[in-house]
C-alpha cells in the first residue's frame, strides 16, 4: 500500500517495503543512496526547498503507529542498511 508523503511539491509515496516513488513525470521509483551517516537516504522536492530524508524515517512515519510521538526511530536488528 502506497501512502503519500506530506510536504512534497510533487506527489511522492512510500510503500510498506520502503520503496519511494515520485509522480512528477509518471510513476518513477526513486533510488536511495548511502548517506555519510550510514543510512540509506534520498532527496525529495519539498514545497519550499529540497528535503533530505532517510528511508527508515519515511517508512516509520507513514507505516508504523507512534503512540507517544517518540523523537527517533531505530532499526530492530541494528543494521542501518536494513530498512
Backbone bond lengths (Angstrom), bond angles and torsions (degrees), N, CA, C in turn:
res aa  C-N    CA-C-N  psi(-1)  N-CA   C-N-CA  omega(-1)  CA-C   N-CA-C  phi
1 X - - - 1.442 - - 1.522 108.82 -
2 X 1.319 116.55 126.29 1.454 121.45 178.44 1.524 110.05 -90.89
3 X 1.328 115.34 137.69 1.459 121.09 178.23 1.523 107.66 -122.90
4 X 1.333 116.76 134.39 1.459 121.87 -179.86 1.524 110.84 -67.16
5 X 1.334 115.17 137.83 1.462 121.59 175.13 1.522 107.21 -86.49
6 X 1.310 116.96 123.82 1.461 122.44 -177.60 1.532 109.45 -78.70
7 X 1.332 116.27 140.89 1.456 121.08 175.38 1.510 114.51 94.51
8 X 1.337 117.91 8.97 1.449 120.05 177.95 1.524 109.79 -100.62
9 X 1.325 116.29 148.37 1.462 121.30 -177.68 1.526 111.01 -69.54
10 X 1.324 116.29 -42.12 1.457 121.95 177.95 1.523 108.20 -108.95
11 X 1.328 117.15 152.38 1.458 120.12 -178.12 1.531 109.64 -58.54
12 X 1.317 115.97 120.94 1.451 123.13 178.75 1.517 107.32 -131.84
13 X 1.350 116.46 136.98 1.461 120.74 -177.37 1.521 110.89 -127.52
14 X 1.329 115.47 160.06 1.463 122.38 172.10 1.527 106.57 -130.39
15 X 1.347 116.43 135.68 1.465 118.98 -179.54 1.522 111.04 -104.34
16 X 1.343 115.99 -179.02 1.467 120.95 -175.34 1.523 113.22 -68.56
17 X 1.330 118.22 -10.30 1.464 121.99 176.75 1.525 112.30 -99.57
18 X 1.331 117.15 3.24 1.456 121.36 179.65 1.519 113.44 82.54
19 X 1.336 117.86 15.74 1.464 121.54 178.04 1.530 108.68 -86.34
20 X 1.338 116.18 126.93 1.458 121.88 -179.71 1.523 108.24 -103.38
21 X 1.329 116.16 131.35 1.465 121.53 -179.88 1.521 109.52 -125.56
22 X 1.343 114.88 142.14 1.452 121.97 177.01 1.520 108.20 -112.15
23 X 1.319 117.36 140.91 1.456 122.31 -177.72 1.521 112.44 -112.59
24 X 1.320 118.17 24.82 1.459 121.43 179.71 1.531 111.17 -66.79
25 X 1.297 116.42 -46.58 1.471 121.58 178.40 1.525 108.50 -124.88
26 X 1.311 115.43 63.27 1.456 119.43 -176.36 1.517 110.39 83.66
27 X 1.317 115.99 -177.14 1.467 120.47 -178.93 1.520 109.28 -80.66
28 X 1.312 116.60 117.12 1.452 121.53 -175.01 1.525 109.49 -135.37
29 X 1.308 116.36 124.87 1.471 120.37 178.23 1.522 108.89 -77.01
30 X 1.318 115.64 133.45 1.467 121.34 179.43 1.513 109.05 -90.80
31 X 1.309 116.75 136.22 1.459 122.02 179.06 1.525 109.63 -95.61
32 X 1.312 115.37 121.85 1.461 120.34 177.51 1.528 109.27 -81.13
33 X 1.306 115.82 152.11 1.464 121.83 178.76 1.521 108.90 -122.07
34 X 1.295 115.73 153.90 1.458 120.93 178.26 1.521 108.99 -71.97
35 X 1.310 115.91 119.54 1.466 122.38 179.99 1.520 108.48 -82.86
36 X 1.328 117.81 160.87 1.464 120.70 -178.71 1.528 113.61 -66.91
37 X 1.358 117.98 -11.05 1.467 120.11 176.27 1.525 112.16 -90.42
38 X 1.347 117.11 2.15 1.457 121.06 176.81 1.513 115.26 94.59
39 X 1.325 118.31 -3.74 1.459 122.66 179.65 1.523 110.61 -100.22
40 X 1.329 116.24 152.81 1.451 121.01 173.72 1.534 107.31 -77.94
41 X 1.333 116.78 129.26 1.464 120.73 -176.05 1.523 109.91 -141.92
42 X 1.325 115.72 162.15 1.452 121.44 173.99 1.511 108.74 -147.92
43 X 1.316 115.23 166.41 1.456 121.47 179.44 1.514 108.68 -107.83
44 X 1.324 116.69 131.51 1.461 121.85 176.64 1.524 108.28 -119.08
45 X 1.323 115.96 155.70 1.462 121.43 179.93 1.516 107.98 -85.14
46 X 1.329 116.25 110.37 1.453 121.29 177.67 1.519 110.68 -81.91
47 X 1.300 116.74 176.77 1.461 121.14 -179.49 1.522 110.90 -64.17
48 X 1.326 117.21 -41.00 1.462 119.85 -177.49 1.524 114.19 -114.13
49 X 1.348 118.52 -17.67 1.468 120.89 -178.39 1.525 110.07 -158.83
50 X 1.320 116.12 170.11 1.464 121.51 176.22 1.529 108.51 -74.68
51 X 1.320 116.12 137.85 1.463 121.19 -178.71 1.519 110.11 -118.46
52 X 1.312 117.38 131.24 1.454 121.43 174.47 1.525 107.34 -97.01
53 X 1.330 116.35 124.99 1.460 121.23 -175.24 1.518 109.91 -129.25
54 X 1.324 116.51 138.88 1.455 119.09 172.14 1.523 108.24 -84.11
55 X 1.324 115.92 145.00 1.453 121.21 -176.26 1.521 111.11 -63.11
56 X 1.341 117.77 -41.67 1.463 118.89 -177.42 1.525 111.90 -66.16
57 X 1.328 118.63 -31.85 1.467 120.39 177.07 1.526 111.57 -71.81
58 X 1.337 116.98 -40.61 1.464 119.57 175.91 1.523 110.15 -60.62
59 X 1.319 116.27 -47.23 1.459 120.95 -178.61 1.530 110.88 -60.13
60 X 1.314 117.22 -50.05 1.476 120.78 -177.86 1.519 111.84 -64.08
61 X 1.318 117.31 -40.50 1.456 121.44 -178.73 1.521 111.84 -60.68
62 X 1.331 116.53 -38.76 1.463 119.78 -173.52 1.524 115.06 -103.36
63 X 1.340 119.52 -10.26 1.462 120.09 -176.12 1.530 115.16 -124.40
64 X 1.317 118.64 -10.12 1.464 120.81 -177.95 1.526 108.86 -122.45
65 X 1.339 117.57 122.43 1.467 119.11 177.69 1.529 110.53 -66.28
66 X 1.328 116.28 132.53 1.463 121.84 -178.25 1.520 107.58 -118.29
67 X 1.334 117.53 95.61 1.464 120.14 -173.05 1.520 114.94 -64.93
68 X 1.326 118.87 -36.13 1.464 120.87 -174.84 1.518 113.84 -104.40
69 X 1.340 117.64 10.69 1.472 122.18 -179.07 1.528 111.55 51.90
70 X 1.327 115.50 50.86 1.465 120.89 -179.67 1.529 110.03 -62.34
71 X 1.345 118.47 148.20 1.459 121.68 -171.16 1.523 116.30 -78.09
72 X 1.333 119.33 -13.62 1.460 119.40 -177.82 1.519 111.25 -148.31
73 X 1.341 115.00 162.59 1.455 122.42 178.31 1.515 108.15 -116.84
74 X 1.317 117.05 150.11 1.453 121.15 178.52 1.524 108.58 -135.27
75 X 1.314 115.64 154.73 1.458 120.86 177.01 1.524 108.51 -82.78
76 X 1.321 116.84 130.04 1.464 120.94 -177.35 1.522 111.26 -58.13
77 X 1.336 116.66 -42.28 1.465 120.05 -177.24 1.535 113.21 -88.08
78 X 1.338 117.80 -0.82 1.461 121.39 178.26 1.523 114.16 80.91
79 X 1.341 117.92 -3.34 1.460 121.85 -178.99 1.530 109.04 -90.31
80 X 1.326 117.34 111.64 1.463 121.38 -177.29 1.519 113.81 -66.28
81 X 1.318 117.80 -19.17 1.463 120.71 179.81 1.523 112.46 -88.85
82 X 1.314 117.58 -8.75 1.462 122.43 -179.00 1.529 109.55 -94.07
83 X 1.317 115.92 91.27 1.463 119.54 -178.20 1.506 111.40 -81.61
